[in-house]
Amino acid sequence: MTTTRTPRLDAHARLRALTADITNLILERGLLPGDAMPTEQELTAELGVGRNTLREAIKVLQALGVVEIRHGFGMFVAEENLIALADSLTFRGQMSLRHKGHEANELVDVRQALESGLVGSAMAAINAEQLAELEKTVELMEQRASVGQNFVDADKDFHRMLFEPLNNQLLSNLLGVFWDVYRTIHEAVGSTDATKSHLAETAHSHRELLDAIKAGDKALASQLLGCHFDGIRAQLTAVNAQPA
């Protein structure tokens, strides 16, 4: 009964080894994102594998964002993006809401560490135009809060714009992951009166943060961001307390 599993395990191991061989080939040849890769025929000859086996490995690398297939043109090293990572982390965070929200809490911890730790660098790089955009976003939050309207998108835009001066795509992707998870949490908890009652407080916390940024007070901005995630943690606690 155990003999049927061994070939499957061996096949997975061979597939992993082949994907590693292909990535090593990319690195050894110094190929950059957007560069054309060797043809399928060249790869099968160089790597000593069949066409079908190679195609399986290419599909894996395509899903991981390493290889890009352009129909009619061939295979290329994928442009730099973290879509696969973002999708994976989003799924894990959402799935964790079904079993105590451990991964979702870890995402909050990572985001808190990133934002509070990098806000000083972002402040050093920010320009007047970007500050003006942050001001408009906070004003929008305040306007919507005054009439009881949610402003999740504006909140997301504020944090995205705050760290745009760093030109860090990894950070931008991780912040996007957090917000995807946040939306799921918000839907799981529901739009309650308690959530609405905190709109003004949330808008005010962003106003305080923006004032610290405008004043160039990096220590205060970092401190405020460190306390910025109490609400999301409370929502996670509420989700965890719900019956299974």
C-alpha positions in Angstrom: 0.0 0.0 0.0 2.9 2.3 0.5 4.4 1.8 -2.9 2.0 4.2 -4.6 3.3 7.1 -2.6 7.0 6.8 -3.2 6.9 7.7 -7.0 4.7 10.7 -6.2 7.2 11.9 -3.6 10.1 11.3 -6.1 8.2 13.2 -8.8 7.8 16.2 -6.5 11.5 16.1 -5.5 12.5 16.0 -9.2 10.2 18.9 -10.0 11.7 21.0 -7.2 15.2 20.1 -8.4 14.3 21.1 -11.9 12.8 24.4 -10.9 16.0 25.1 -8.9 18.1 24.2 -12.0 16.1 26.7 -14.1 16.5 29.5 -11.5 20.2 28.7 -11.2 20.5 29.0 -15.0 18.9 32.4 -14.9 21.3 33.6 -12.2 24.4 32.0 -13.8 23.6 33.7 -17.2 23.0 37.0 -15.5 19.5 37.4 -16.9 17.5 40.3 -15.6 13.8 40.9 -15.4 12.4 41.3 -18.9 15.2 39.3 -20.5 14.4 36.5 -22.9 15.1 33.0 -21.6 16.5 30.1 -23.7 13.8 28.4 -25.8 12.0 25.3 -24.7 14.1 23.2 -27.0 17.4 24.7 -25.7 16.3 24.1 -22.1 15.3 20.5 -22.6 18.7 19.8 -24.2 20.7 21.6 -21.6 18.8 20.3 -18.6 18.3 16.8 -19.9 14.6 16.6 -19.4 11.6 15.9 -21.5 9.3 18.6 -22.8 6.3 17.8 -20.6 8.5 17.7 -17.5 10.0 21.1 -18.4 6.6 22.6 -19.0 5.5 21.4 -15.5 8.5 23.2 -14.0 7.8 26.3 -16.0 4.2 26.4 -14.8 5.5 26.3 -11.2 7.9 29.1 -11.9 5.3 31.1 -13.6 3.0 30.8 -10.6 5.8 32.0 -8.4 6.4 35.1 -10.5 9.8 34.0 -11.7 9.0 33.2 -15.3 6.6 35.0 -17.7 5.1 33.5 -20.8 4.4 35.9 -23.6 2.4 34.0 -26.2 3.9 34.3 -29.6 7.2 35.6 -28.2 8.5 33.0 -25.8 9.6 32.8 -22.1 11.1 35.7 -20.2 12.4 36.4 -16.7 9.3 38.0 -15.0 9.4 41.6 -14.2 9.9 42.4 -10.5 6.6 41.9 -8.6 5.4 40.2 -5.5 1.9 39.2 -6.6 2.5 35.6 -5.8 3.8 36.4 -2.3 0.9 38.9 -1.7 -1.7 36.3 -2.8 -0.2 33.6 -0.5 0.0 35.9 2.5 -3.5 37.2 1.9 -4.8 33.6 1.7 -3.0 32.6 4.9 -4.2 35.6 6.8 -7.8 35.1 5.7 -7.7 31.3 6.4 -6.3 32.0 9.9 -9.5 33.8 10.8 -11.1 30.4 10.9 -8.6 29.1 13.5 -7.7 31.7 16.1 -6.3 34.3 13.6 -2.7 33.5 14.5 -1.3 34.4 11.0 -3.5 37.5 10.8 -2.0 38.7 14.1 1.5 38.0 12.8 0.7 40.2 9.7 -0.4 43.0 12.1 2.8 42.6 14.1 4.9 42.8 10.9 3.1 45.8 9.6 3.4 47.6 12.9 7.1 47.0 13.0 7.6 48.1 9.4 5.6 51.3 9.6 6.8 52.5 13.0 10.4 51.6 12.1 10.4 53.2 8.6 8.2 56.3 9.2 11.3 58.3 10.0 12.9 57.4 6.7 9.7 58.2 4.9 9.5 61.6 6.6 13.0 62.4 5.5 12.2 61.6 1.8 8.7 63.1 1.6 8.1 66.3 -0.4 5.6 69.1 -0.2 3.3 67.7 -2.9 3.1 64.3 -1.1 2.3 66.1 2.2 -0.5 67.9 0.5 -1.9 64.7 -0.8 -1.8 63.2 2.8 -3.6 66.4 4.0 -6.4 65.9 1.4 -6.8 62.3 2.5 -7.1 63.1 6.2 -9.6 65.8 5.4 -11.6 63.2 3.5 -11.5 60.9 6.5 -12.7 63.7 8.7 -15.6 64.6 6.4 -16.8 61.1 6.1 -16.5 60.5 9.8 -18.6 63.6 10.5 -21.5 62.0 8.6 -20.9 58.4 9.8 -19.5 57.1 6.5 -16.7 54.5 6.5 -13.4 55.5 4.9 -11.4 52.2 4.6 -10.1 53.2 1.1 -9.0 56.6 2.3 -7.2 54.9 5.3 -5.5 52.5 2.9 -4.5 55.4 0.6 -3.0 57.4 3.5 -0.6 54.6 4.6 0.3 53.8 1.0 1.1 57.4 0.2 3.0 57.9 3.5 5.6 55.2 2.4 5.6 55.9 -1.3 8.7 58.2 -0.9 10.7 55.2 0.0 10.1 53.5 -3.4 10.0 50.1 -1.7 7.9 47.7 -3.7 8.1 45.0 -1.0 6.8 47.3 1.6 3.9 48.5 -0.7 3.0 44.8 -1.4 3.0 43.9 2.3 0.8 46.9 3.2 -1.6 45.8 0.4 -1.7 42.3 2.0 -2.6 43.8 5.3 -5.5 45.7 3.9 -6.8 42.7 2.0 -6.9 40.9 5.4 -8.4 43.9 7.1 -11.3 43.9 4.6 -11.9 40.3 5.4 -11.9 41.0 9.1 -14.2 43.9 8.7 -16.7 41.7 6.7 -16.4 38.9 9.4 -17.1 41.3 12.2 -19.8 43.2 10.3 -20.6 46.9 10.2 -21.6 47.5 13.8 -22.6 50.6 15.8 -19.3 50.2 17.8 -17.3 50.3 14.6 -19.2 53.5 13.4 -18.6 55.1 16.8 -14.9 54.9 16.3 -14.8 56.7 12.9 -14.1 60.1 14.4 -11.4 58.6 16.7 -9.8 56.9 13.7 -9.8 60.1 11.7 -8.4 62.0 14.6 -5.5 59.5 15.0 -4.5 60.1 11.4 -4.7 63.8 12.0 -2.4 63.5 14.9 0.0 61.4 12.9 0.0 63.9 10.0 0.6 66.8 12.4 3.7 64.9 13.8 4.9 64.3 10.2 4.5 68.0 9.3 6.4 69.0 12.5 9.2 66.6 11.6 8.8 64.8 14.9 10.0 61.3 13.9 9.9 60.0 17.5 6.3 61.0 18.0 5.3 59.7 14.5 6.8 56.3 15.3 5.1 56.2 18.7 1.7 57.1 17.2 2.1 54.4 14.6 3.1 51.9 17.3 -0.3 52.5 18.9 -2.2 52.7 15.6 -3.1 49.0 15.5 -5.0 48.6 18.7 -8.3 48.7 16.7 -7.4 45.9 14.3 -6.2 43.7 17.2 -9.5 44.3 19.0 -11.3 43.2 15.8 -9.2 40.0 15.6 -10.0 39.3 19.3 -13.7 39.7 18.5 -13.4 37.3 15.6 -11.5 34.8 17.7 -14.2 35.0 20.5 -17.0 34.0 18.1 -18.2 30.4 18.3 -16.7 28.1 15.7 
